Each structure stands twice: as structure tokens, then as C-alpha cells.
Amino acid sequence: MKEENMSLLVFIIFGIIVGGISKFFNVGIAFLISVIVMVIIGKVLAKKFNKDTKWWVTNGGLIYIFIWLITWVFFFNLV
């Protein structure tokens, strides 16, 4: 699997997981947790694939925020 596809898949999976967990927190804390997890995942993937910050932001970081937001809103509205 190509590096870009692997990065995107990891960000999507973690976006769904963190989106589900975020329903237990208020908006500010949920967003902060989301950003912290995104940066940690990005740094790990950048180190694994020997890339820079711009690479992981464009190859999954933006999608991660979008997926996290969709998942969080979905679970938030289930209550």
C-alpha cells in the first residue's frame, strides 16, 4: 500500500475513534483532544515514512478533522 493511502486510512480510523470518544466531553475539550491526537498521529507517521509536517497535514490531517467532526456530530445527535 502506498504511503499516502496508509496515512489516510490511519487518520480516518483514528478520526472515527476520537469522534466517538469526544461525545463524552464539551466542545472545547473535545476539539483540544482531537487536535492533540491529530498531531501525535501526524508526528508518528511522519517519522515512520520519513516525511515532513506539510506531508501529513495534506495526506490525512485535514480529512481527520472532517471525519472527526462528522462522527462527533453523529454521536452527539444520538443523545
C-alpha positions as CSV (number, residue, x, y, z in Angstrom):
1,M,0.0,0.0,0.0
2,K,1.3,3.5,-0.8
3,E,2.4,5.8,2.0
4,E,-0.4,8.3,1.2
5,N,-3.1,5.7,1.3
6,M,-1.8,4.2,4.6
7,S,-1.6,7.7,6.1
8,L,-5.2,8.5,5.0
9,L,-6.5,5.2,6.3
10,V,-4.9,5.7,9.8
11,F,-6.2,9.2,10.0
12,I,-9.8,8.1,9.1
13,I,-9.7,5.2,11.7
14,F,-8.5,7.5,14.4
15,G,-10.9,10.2,13.4
16,I,-13.8,7.8,13.9
17,I,-12.5,6.6,17.2
18,V,-11.7,10.1,18.6
19,G,-15.1,11.3,17.3
20,G,-16.9,8.6,19.3
21,I,-14.9,9.4,22.4
22,S,-15.5,13.1,22.0
23,K,-19.2,12.8,22.7
24,F,-18.4,12.5,26.4
25,F,-16.7,15.9,26.6
26,N,-17.8,19.5,25.9
27,V,-16.9,21.2,22.6
28,G,-13.7,22.9,23.7
29,I,-12.2,19.9,25.3
30,A,-13.3,17.6,22.5
31,F,-11.6,19.8,19.9
32,L,-8.5,20.1,22.0
33,I,-8.3,16.3,22.4
34,S,-8.9,15.9,18.6
35,V,-6.1,18.3,17.7
36,I,-3.6,16.7,20.2
37,V,-4.4,13.2,18.8
38,M,-4.0,14.5,15.2
39,V,-0.6,16.0,15.9
40,I,0.6,12.8,17.7
41,I,-0.6,10.6,14.8
42,G,1.0,13.0,12.3
43,K,4.4,13.0,14.0
44,V,4.4,9.2,14.3
45,L,3.5,8.8,10.6
46,A,6.0,11.5,9.5
47,K,8.7,9.7,11.4
48,K,7.7,6.3,10.1
49,F,7.6,7.4,6.4
50,N,10.5,9.9,6.8
51,K,8.4,12.9,5.7
52,D,7.8,16.5,7.0
53,T,4.8,18.2,8.6
54,K,3.3,19.5,5.4
55,W,3.1,15.9,4.1
56,W,0.9,14.5,7.0
57,V,-1.3,17.6,7.1
58,T,-2.2,17.3,3.4
59,N,-2.3,13.4,3.4
60,G,-4.7,12.9,6.2
61,G,-4.7,15.8,8.7
62,L,-7.5,17.7,7.1
63,I,-9.5,14.6,6.4
64,Y,-9.0,13.6,10.1
65,I,-10.7,16.9,11.3
66,F,-13.5,16.4,8.8
67,I,-14.2,12.8,9.8
68,W,-13.8,13.6,13.5
69,L,-16.4,16.4,13.2
70,I,-18.9,14.2,11.3
71,T,-18.5,11.4,13.8
72,W,-18.8,13.7,16.8
73,V,-21.9,15.4,15.4
74,F,-23.5,12.0,14.6
75,F,-22.9,10.7,18.1
76,F,-23.8,14.0,19.7
77,N,-27.2,13.9,18.0
78,L,-28.0,10.3,19.1
79,V,-28.5,11.5,22.7
